[in-house]
Amino acid sequence: MTLTEDISKADCNKLSTKIRNDIFKPVNTYKTTIFLCGADISQKDKMRYKIAQALGDWWYSFYYDIIYPEDIFEELLYSSQHIDLLSLENLLVESVDAVVLIPESPGSFVELGAFANDEKLRNKLICIIDKKHKKDKNFINRGPLRLVKKTNKHGLIYIDPDNITTKEVEKLRTSLGKMKKSSSKVSDKITLLQLSNFLLPTIFLLEPVSKTTLINLVGNATEDEMNSFQTTTTALTILTKKHQVELTPNGYKLTPLGVKDFLNFRKISSRIKTQNETVAIDNLRLEILNWKNRKRRLKV
């Protein structure tokens, strides 16, 4: 069997292009990417947890890819001396269709002020507010929320946090649909926020795979070889903390949870598209197995 370290740069380029164009791009374009902010997700009495549960329903998983700031930003800020908050905000603008923000904690109030004052982010902002505060005469309502409403008439949603109904979730879905239609997300570019959705199928197809190979694959797929070591390291750390990948003596592999999350990520509503995509993945995996085990030339 060919060792993962033996994958040539040329073969890495072929594989990364194939995975990016045939697996990553179709799903990333189809699904609505949401950056969900609010109170700590472990606080089950808070709206953020309840909204995450609602959008995480198996049916909604066909349509939404949810990203949590604690999965990305903390690791980035502590692992890099070259990343600042302004750069992260620019990354956010490029990477998501909508920012769903639920101001219910000190940190989320700070995020509200920062995002509402950024013109590009404000265009993507949907705020979910406890309806009992709708008529409060305070800085939040007269300041950032007024800015959001002025920019997007569908940007404010008032709900009862103790009784989030299907009707209220549908209001959010309607707003997300309108955001998706006017989205400025760069669908054909793999940024750090979407890198896990590139690495999951990559590791699935090549496991066990070395970090060196993953760095080469990421460098080509993101067209940013200069920062590929840092971005790959950060993404692998995040995936490991989320128990989606594990490092074995032979290289990185998906955990059972990682396989499940990869299969959920690539779910789409069209049965024909799903079938075509499954065939494409199976054919690519067969080609890789022949290449590894039979020393055949990689044809992709």
Sequence and secondary structure as in RCSB ss.txt:
>XXXX:A:sequence
MTLTEDISKADCNKLSTKIRNDIFKPVNTYKTTIFLCGADISQKDKMRYKIAQALGDWWYSFYYDIIYPEDIFEE
LLYSSQHIDLLSLENLLVESVDAVVLIPESPGSFVELGAFANDEKLRNKLICIIDKKHKKDKNFINRGPLRLVKK
TNKHGLIYIDPDNITTKEVEKLRTSLGKMKKSSSKVSDKITLLQLSNFLLPTIFLLEPVSKTTLINLVGNATEDE
MNSFQTTTTALTILTKKHQVELTPNGYKLTPLGVKDFLNFRKISSRIKTQNETVAIDNLRLEILNWKNRKRRLKV
>XXXX:A:secstr
   GGG  HHHHHHHHHHHIIIIIHHHHHHSEEEEEESS TT TTSHHHHHHHHHTSTTGGGTEEEE HHHHHHH
HHHH SS  HHHHHHHHHHH SEEEE   SHHHHHHHHHHHTSHHHHTTEEEEEEGGGTT  SHHHHTHHHHHHH
H TTSEEEE TT   HHHHHHHHHHHHHHHHT    TT   GGGHHHHHHHHHHHH SB HHHHHHHHHHHHT G
GGHHHHHHHHHHHHHHTTSEEEETTEEEE HHHHHHHHHHT  S HHHHHHHHHHHHHHHHHHHHHHHS      
